[in-house]
């Protein structure tokens, strides 16, 4: 794998996981409610699970950013993202669409469950797995490589934010259509 791709994925996943953990901490009471609302854990475990999720996200984010062994961090990230995808899929199969995903930047209730979230988590897990399974080319990196990595990160953040907003908006558009049509 080219070092620019490797740096972009590692930094991108580190920033994504770190910002997700920070968002959960800022809205911790709401996040704890979201964990309970998934109805996958007994109520007695929710007070322990919620901080563990935030700790895991923040730890993985920090490990991505500090360059820890790629395979270990990548496989931990894959397990986390697959776990999130499975939790969402289970609730979608149960017909529980109208709960928050708990993955928004800002208000925890901004985005409801959808199959697109499962696909998004699978794609992000695929990126992490790609980092784990490939080596990095041994070429030296220069100023242009770091600039390219920065531009890739900026573009990725903008695309991710736009897709996140589109998913959140689709809920509001659906509600509006129901109100207008019904």
C-alpha positions as CSV (number, residue, x, y, z in Angstrom):
1,X,0.0,0.0,0.0
2,X,1.3,3.5,-0.8
3,X,2.3,5.4,2.3
4,X,-0.2,8.3,1.4
5,X,-3.1,5.8,1.4
6,X,-1.9,4.2,4.6
7,X,-1.5,7.6,6.4
8,X,-4.9,8.8,5.1
9,X,-6.7,5.8,6.3
10,X,-5.0,5.7,9.7
11,X,-5.5,9.4,10.3
12,X,-9.0,9.3,9.0
13,X,-10.1,6.4,11.2
14,X,-8.3,7.9,14.2
15,X,-10.0,11.2,13.8
16,X,-13.4,9.6,13.1
17,X,-13.2,7.4,16.2
18,X,-11.9,10.2,18.3
19,X,-14.5,12.6,17.3
20,X,-17.2,10.0,17.7
21,X,-16.0,9.3,21.3
22,X,-15.9,13.0,22.0
23,X,-19.5,13.4,20.7
24,X,-20.7,10.6,22.9
25,X,-18.9,12.2,25.9
26,X,-20.5,15.6,25.2
27,X,-24.0,14.0,25.1
28,X,-23.3,11.2,27.5
29,X,-26.8,11.1,29.1
30,X,-28.3,10.9,25.6
31,X,-25.8,8.3,24.5
32,X,-26.5,6.1,27.5
33,X,-30.2,6.3,26.7
34,X,-29.3,5.3,23.1
35,X,-27.4,2.3,24.3
36,X,-30.4,1.3,26.4
37,X,-32.8,2.0,23.5
38,X,-31.1,-0.6,21.3
39,X,-32.5,-3.2,23.7
40,X,-29.6,-5.6,23.2
41,X,-28.3,-5.6,26.8
42,X,-30.0,-6.1,30.1
43,X,-30.8,-2.7,31.7
44,X,-28.3,-3.5,34.5
45,X,-25.4,-3.6,32.0
46,X,-26.1,-0.4,30.2
47,X,-24.3,1.8,32.9
48,X,-21.2,-0.3,32.3
49,X,-21.5,-0.8,28.5
50,X,-21.9,2.9,27.7
51,X,-18.5,4.1,29.2
52,X,-16.8,1.0,27.8
53,X,-17.9,1.9,24.3
54,X,-16.6,5.5,24.7
55,X,-13.4,4.2,26.1
56,X,-12.9,1.7,23.3
57,X,-13.6,4.3,20.6
58,X,-11.3,6.8,22.1
59,X,-8.5,4.3,22.7
60,X,-8.7,3.0,19.1
61,X,-8.8,6.5,17.8
62,X,-5.7,7.4,19.8
63,X,-3.9,4.2,18.7
64,X,-4.6,5.0,15.1
65,X,-3.2,8.4,15.5
66,X,-0.1,7.4,17.4
67,X,0.9,4.6,15.0
68,X,0.5,1.5,17.2
69,X,0.8,-1.9,15.5
70,X,-1.5,-1.6,12.5
71,X,-3.0,-5.1,12.6
72,X,-4.0,-5.0,16.3
73,X,-5.7,-1.5,16.0
74,X,-7.3,-2.4,12.7
75,X,-8.8,-5.7,13.9
76,X,-10.1,-3.9,17.0
77,X,-11.7,-1.3,14.8
78,X,-13.2,-4.0,12.5
79,X,-14.7,-5.7,15.5
80,X,-16.1,-2.4,16.8
81,X,-17.6,-1.4,13.5
82,X,-19.0,-4.9,12.8
83,X,-20.5,-4.8,16.3
84,X,-22.2,-1.5,15.5
85,X,-23.4,-2.8,12.2
86,X,-24.8,-5.9,13.8
87,X,-26.6,-3.9,16.5
88,X,-28.2,-1.7,13.9
89,X,-29.1,-4.6,11.7
90,X,-30.7,-6.5,14.6
91,X,-32.9,-3.5,15.4
92,X,-33.8,-3.0,11.7
93,X,-34.9,-6.6,11.5
94,X,-37.0,-6.1,14.6
95,X,-38.6,-3.2,12.9
96,X,-37.1,-0.7,15.4
97,X,-36.3,2.0,12.8
98,X,-37.2,5.1,14.8
99,X,-34.4,5.1,17.3
100,X,-31.2,7.1,17.2
101,X,-28.1,5.4,15.8
102,X,-26.0,7.2,18.5
103,X,-23.4,8.0,15.9
104,X,-24.2,11.7,15.1
105,X,-21.8,14.6,15.6
106,X,-23.7,16.8,18.0
107,X,-27.2,15.7,19.0
108,X,-27.4,12.0,19.6
109,X,-30.9,11.8,18.1
110,X,-29.9,13.3,14.7
111,X,-29.9,10.1,12.7
112,X,-32.3,7.1,12.8
113,X,-31.4,3.6,12.0
114,X,-31.1,2.6,8.3
115,X,-29.4,0.0,6.2
116,X,-27.2,2.7,4.9
117,X,-25.6,2.9,8.3
118,X,-24.9,-0.9,8.2
119,X,-23.3,-0.4,4.7
120,X,-21.3,2.6,6.0
121,X,-19.9,0.6,8.9
122,X,-19.1,-2.3,6.6
123,X,-17.2,0.1,4.3
124,X,-15.2,1.6,7.2
125,X,-14.5,-1.8,8.5
126,X,-13.2,-2.8,5.1
127,X,-10.8,0.2,5.1
128,X,-9.5,-0.9,8.5
129,X,-9.2,-4.5,7.3
130,X,-7.3,-3.3,4.2
131,X,-4.8,-1.6,6.5
132,X,-4.4,-4.7,8.6
133,X,-3.8,-7.0,5.6
134,X,-1.5,-5.0,3.5
135,X,2.0,-3.8,4.1
136,X,3.2,-0.2,3.4
137,X,5.6,0.5,0.5
138,X,9.1,1.2,1.7
139,X,9.5,4.4,-0.3
140,X,10.4,7.6,1.5
141,X,7.7,10.2,2.0
142,X,8.2,13.9,1.3
143,X,6.4,17.2,1.7
144,X,4.1,16.5,-1.3
145,X,3.0,13.2,0.3
146,X,2.0,14.9,3.5
147,X,0.1,17.7,1.6
148,X,-1.7,15.0,-0.4
149,X,-2.6,13.2,2.8
150,X,-4.0,16.4,4.2
151,X,-6.1,17.0,1.1
152,X,-7.3,13.4,1.1
153,X,-8.4,13.9,4.8
154,X,-10.1,17.2,4.1
155,X,-12.0,15.7,1.1
156,X,-12.9,12.6,3.1
157,X,-14.2,14.6,6.0
158,X,-16.3,16.7,3.7
159,X,-17.7,13.7,1.9
160,X,-18.4,11.9,5.1
161,X,-20.1,14.9,6.6
162,X,-22.2,15.4,3.5
163,X,-23.3,11.7,3.5
164,X,-24.0,11.9,7.2
165,X,-26.2,15.0,6.6
166,X,-28.0,13.3,3.7
167,X,-28.8,10.3,5.9
168,X,-30.1,12.6,8.7
169,X,-32.1,14.7,6.2
170,X,-33.7,11.6,4.7
171,X,-35.5,11.0,8.0
172,X,-36.8,14.5,8.0
173,X,-37.9,14.3,4.4
174,X,-39.7,11.1,5.1
175,X,-41.5,12.6,8.1
176,X,-42.5,15.7,6.0
177,X,-43.9,13.4,3.3
178,X,-46.0,11.6,5.8
179,X,-47.3,14.8,7.2
180,X,-48.1,16.3,3.7
181,X,-49.5,13.0,2.3
182,X,-51.4,12.0,5.4
